[in-house]
Every structure is written in C-alpha cells, then in structure tokens.
C-alpha cells in the first residue's frame, strides 16, 4: 500500500501478511494489522497516525539452536528490545537458546511500538533437495525405514514336514 497518500484507515488484520509497507501513506490515521505474520513495521512516514493495532503477529521459524535475524527481510534488530524466550547476540545478529515462543518489542517509529512473536517449529521442508524456506538451513535427510526381512524359502525338509502335518 506504499504511496497511497490519501489512505486514512488501513484494515488488513488476519491476512497472513509477512510484510507491510506503508511508506508514503502520509494521511494514515489508523492501522489495524493484528493477527498476521509480521515481524516488524515502519510507520515513521505516517505523520498523522493515531492508532496502531499490530498485536498477535506470529512468524514461524525453525527450532534450530540459533536463528539468524538476517533471514527476516527488512528486520532492523536495533529497533527490537525486551527479548523473551531467546538470547539476542548483537555481534552476530542471531538468536540463541530459542524456546518455543520468542517475543520482542519493536520500535515502529513515530512514537509507536508493537510486540511481535516468533514461534519455533520443527525444521521441515517438503522438498528434500531445497534449503528450508524459514531458516535457509539445509534440510536433513529423512531417515529411511528399515527394509522388512524377506521371507525365507522353505527348505525341502520343512515342506515335507508341513505336508505330513496336514495329512494327519
């Protein structure tokens, strides 16, 4: 919606959005973008903004030991604070010791901030030959099931014993 200079209210809640660009929306007074998959939001150019509802944004990441925040397009880690559920390492721009739910407060600009959530999920990819879409890491080879034992060919004496058993 960037560049929609006459837009006053934006209602885009619960639409699975992973990105929302409101730059140039100078007349925006209200943004309702809660319930999406946003990890950040920049409303610094929305000079008339009075209301921002950006809660309940949950983005799914892999449950690796570490997660690089550079995998989140447009995310500025210097605007994130109050991390819970993980340890943020500014030197490497990564999260360590990730729990199932990671939350942080993001400075959206213009005096607004919002809480965002990262949810750790198992490292899975539907195509074995690609890197995981969520973390960029290599997928692990799926374990191959053990092949069942092939039935043994009966020995001649076993066949005779079975024949004799059926006869009597």
N, C-alpha and C positions, 0 to 999 in steps of 0.2 A: 504494500500500500504506500510505499515511499513516494513522495512527491504529490500526494493528494492534499494540496494546500487548503482546500475548503472543507475537508472532513472534520466534523466536530465530535462525533462519537464512533468508536470502533468496538464492535461486539464480535469477537471471534473465539469465544470460550468453547472448550471441549471439542476441538477440531484436530487433535494430534499434530499441531504445528510444532516444528522443530526450530523455526526461525521466524522472526517478525521484525521487519524493517519499517520503522515509522519516521525515518528521516525526511525532513521537508514537510511534514504534516503540522504546520505551524498553528493551525486553528483547533487542533485536537484538545478537547476538554476532558474527555472520559475514555479510558481504555479498559475493556473487560476481556482479558486474555487468560483467565484462570483455566485450569484443567487441561492444559496442553502438554507438550513435551519440550518446552523451552528450557534452556539452561542459562539464559541471560536476556537482557532487554536494555536498549539505549533509548531513553526518551528525552535526552538533553536538548534536542531541537524543538520539542513540543512545549513552547514557552507559555501556552495558556492551559496546560494540563492541570486539572484539579483533582481527578480521581484515577487511580491505577489499581486495578484488581488483577494481580498476577499470581495469586496463591495456587497451590495444588498443581504446579507444573512438575512432572516427574519424567526424567530422562533415564533410560535403561543403559547400563554399562556392563562390561564383563567383570566377573568376580575374580579378577587376577590379583596377585599380591600388590601390584602397582597399577596405576592408571595415569596416562599422560593427558593433561588437560589440553594439550595442543590438538588432540583429536576432536575437540569441540569447536567447530568453526565459529569465529567471531568472539569467542570467550576471552575476556580480559581478566586474568587471575588477580591483577592488582585491585580490581573492584570487588572481589569476593572476600568475605570475612566471616568470623564466627562459625568455622567449620566444625561439624559434629559427625561422628561416625567414620572419620578418617584423619590422617595426619597429612597436612599440606606441606610439601617441600618446595619453597620458592626457588631454590637454586636449580632444581631440575624440572620445575613446573609439573610435578606429579603428585598424586595421592598415594599414600602408603597405609598399610593396616586398615584396609577397607572393610567396613561392616556391611550388612545387607542394605542399610539405608544411610545415605550421606546427605546432610543438609548444609546450606550456607546462605548467608545474606549477601545479596548482590546490589551494588550501588548503580541504579539505573540512570542516574543523572537528574538534573533539575530538582534536586531535593527529594527524590523518590528512591525507595529501595524495596526489594521483594525477596522473600525466601524461596529458594529453589531446592529440588531434591534429585539426587542420583540414586537409582536403585540397582544394586548389583545382582546380576543374573548369571546362570552358568554360561561358560564360554562355548557357544554352539554356532555352527554355520551349516546351512542346508546343503551347500556345495562344498565338497571336501577339497576342491582344488583352489579355493579362494581364501583370502585372509578374512577374518571376522569383520563384518561391517561395523560393529560397535567399537572395537578397540584397535583394529589394524593388526592385531597379533595373528600369528599363524594358527590355523586350526590344528587340533590334534588328530592324529589318525584314529579312526574308530577301531575299537577292539574287535577283532574277528572272532566270531563264535567258534568254539571247538567243533571240529567235524565229528559227527556221530560215528561210532565204530561200525564198520561194515559187518554184516552177518557172516559168520564163518561157514564155509562149505562143509556140509556134514561128511564125516569120514564114512567109508563103506561099512565099517562095523557098526556105527551109530545108526545108519539107515536100516541095517538088518535087525538090530535090537528094536527099533521103533516098529518095524513090520511085524516082528514076532509078538511085541506087546499088544498090537491091535488084533492079532489073530486070536489071542487067548483072553 
